[in-house]
């Protein structure tokens, strides 16, 4: 239950196609669920894109301008009618099936939707400082780094070292510079010296961070403090899966001086995937928080 509006630079519209047929198109996302646990990754996993560790990644996401959902094993077309086609791949660290019940190591549908938004907004993400809260497998944050964010800080609970190690492994797997992309433990609602040492951010991301109702207030408080430390244009973009009609965010937003806008999911799905967008929209909402006023 949230009051929303639909204004601001984050109100995404689908890109016009450069296809000769004039069809409307938007950026696409491809999910590869194939897994090869016998692929020859090095002991520390430090293999860049295209190496053995990438081949063993549990999920391989390929974002391609103007294309539909790529079938498994399809190659990315590098040019269309003499015009370069922009694309980006994100590899995620393989996780044993026995660990998938740990929700911090699972790539939730909300993370995929948020990554779609990052891809659609890549021109605005590029050159900006980004923080991902509750990163988990860090798909949105890793993609933000791939499309050119100046700084990316991937955060998750300080008492979840396995999740933080997984984030760091994802950085190595995607050959991301350790000076530009960092991983740190961050507990919501605790404004200690580690928190004070964080830089200011232009964009804060969070996929399904409103999961445990007991954490809602601490999450909103943390977002509010981070936004006020950033520039006036700073926003928090989150995908929120409504799991119960009894969960209320609006009183918390009012208490912490935040306002909310909702982006329709149709804006970040391809024309051919509008039915999928409508299906996702039944439970997943793409929301943008900003400081009131």
RACOR-V42988 format. One record per residue. RES is the residue in one letter. PHI is phi in degrees with one decimal (NA if undefined). Layout:
RES_PHI / RES_PHI
This chain:
X_NA / X_-140.9 / X_-78.6 / X_-130.9 / X_-126.3 / X_-135.5 / X_-108.3 / X_111.6 / X_-66.4 / X_-81.8 / X_-72.8 / X_-71.8 / X_-121.5 / X_-67.7 / X_-70.9 / X_-73.2 / X_-74.4 / X_-96.7 / X_-66.1 / X_-61.6 / X_-74.9 / X_77.9 / X_-67.1 / X_-76.1 / X_-138.8 / X_-141.0 / X_-66.5 / X_-115.5 / X_-128.7 / X_-115.6 / X_-112.2 / X_-110.5 / X_-91.4 / X_-68.7 / X_-137.3 / X_-130.0 / X_-74.9 / X_-93.9 / X_-62.5 / X_-85.5 / X_-72.8 / X_-70.4 / X_-57.9 / X_-95.4 / X_74.6 / X_-83.2 / X_-128.1 / X_-78.9 / X_-52.4 / X_90.3 / X_-84.0 / X_-63.6 / X_-64.5 / X_-63.7 / X_-64.9 / X_-90.0 / X_-60.0 / X_-67.0 / X_-127.4 / X_-122.5 / X_-101.7 / X_-120.5 / X_-99.7 / X_-134.4 / X_-65.1 / X_69.8 / X_-121.8 / X_-83.3 / X_-63.8 / X_-78.3 / X_-67.4 / X_-57.7 / X_87.7 / X_-71.0 / X_-90.7 / X_-82.1 / X_-77.5 / X_-86.0 / X_-151.3 / X_-141.1 / X_53.8 / X_79.1 / X_-109.8 / X_-62.2 / X_-104.9 / X_-78.0 / X_-149.1 / X_-151.5 / X_-115.7 / X_-125.2 / X_-101.6 / X_-110.2 / X_-62.9 / X_-63.5 / X_-125.2 / X_-62.5 / X_-55.3 / X_-67.5 / X_-99.8 / X_-70.6 / X_-77.1 / X_-86.9 / X_-63.3 / X_-72.5 / X_-108.5 / X_-112.7 / X_-87.9 / X_-75.9 / X_-55.6 / X_-61.0 / X_-67.5 / X_-66.3 / X_-63.6 / X_-65.1 / X_-63.7 / X_-56.6 / X_-62.9 / X_-57.7 / X_-64.3 / X_-63.3 / X_-101.6 / X_-60.7 / X_-65.5 / X_-88.4 / X_-70.0 / X_-57.3 / X_85.7 / X_-104.9 / X_-87.7 / X_-126.6 / X_-126.3 / X_-110.3 / X_-91.4 / X_52.8 / X_-62.8 / X_62.1 / X_-79.5 / X_67.9 / X_-54.5 / X_-61.2 / X_-67.9 / X_-63.4 / X_-65.3 / X_-57.6 / X_-65.2 / X_-66.2 / X_-89.9 / X_109.2 / X_-58.2 / X_-68.6 / X_-144.0 / X_-132.2 / X_-115.0 / X_-95.9 / X_-125.2 / X_-155.8 / X_-56.5 / X_-66.4 / X_-92.3 / X_-123.2 / X_-61.3 / X_-64.2 / X_-68.5 / X_-64.9 / X_-63.5 / X_-64.2 / X_-61.0 / X_-63.5 / X_-64.1 / X_-62.6 / X_-63.6 / X_-64.8 / X_-61.3 / X_-97.3 / X_54.1 / X_-94.7 / X_-63.1 / X_-65.3 / X_-80.8 / X_-91.2 / X_-122.9 / X_-125.5 / X_-123.2 / X_-150.6 / X_-78.2 / X_-144.8 / X_-94.6 / X_-63.2 / X_85.5 / X_-111.2 / X_-105.1 / X_-97.8 / X_-66.1 / X_-63.6 / X_-64.8 / X_-62.8 / X_-78.8 / X_-64.8 / X_-74.1 / X_-81.8 / X_-123.6 / X_-82.4 / X_-141.5 / X_-117.2 / X_-114.4 / X_-160.7 / X_-96.8 / X_57.3 / X_-75.1 / X_-92.9 / X_-109.0 / X_-96.3 / X_-54.4 / X_-66.1 / X_-94.9 / X_-56.9 / X_-64.9 / X_-63.3 / X_-65.1 / X_-65.3 / X_-61.5 / X_-64.2 / X_-60.6 / X_-60.9 / X_-65.9 / X_-63.4 / X_-64.3 / X_-71.6 / X_-80.0 / X_-90.6 / X_-69.4 / X_-58.7 / X_-88.2 / X_-62.6 / X_-137.9 / X_-112.3 / X_-110.8 / X_-138.7 / X_-103.9 / X_-118.9 / X_-98.3 / X_-80.0 / X_-98.4 / X_-156.0 / X_-70.8 / X_-94.4 / X_-98.1 / X_-122.5 / X_-100.5 / X_-56.6 / X_-58.9 / X_-70.2 / X_-62.3 / X_-61.5 / X_-64.7 / X_-103.2 / X_67.3 / X_-119.1 / X_-120.5 / X_-129.8 / X_-123.2 / X_-110.9 / X_-100.2 / X_-64.6 / X_-63.2 / X_-58.2 / X_-72.9 / X_-114.8 / X_-115.1 / X_-65.7 / X_-56.0 / X_-75.0 / X_-112.6 / X_-63.2 / X_-63.5 / X_-63.8 / X_-62.6 / X_-64.5 / X_-65.6 / X_-63.5 / X_-65.2 / X_-62.0 / X_-128.9 / X_-105.6 / X_-121.9 / X_-101.1 / X_-120.3 / X_-125.1 / X_-105.0 / X_-142.7 / X_-69.3 / X_-60.8 / X_88.5
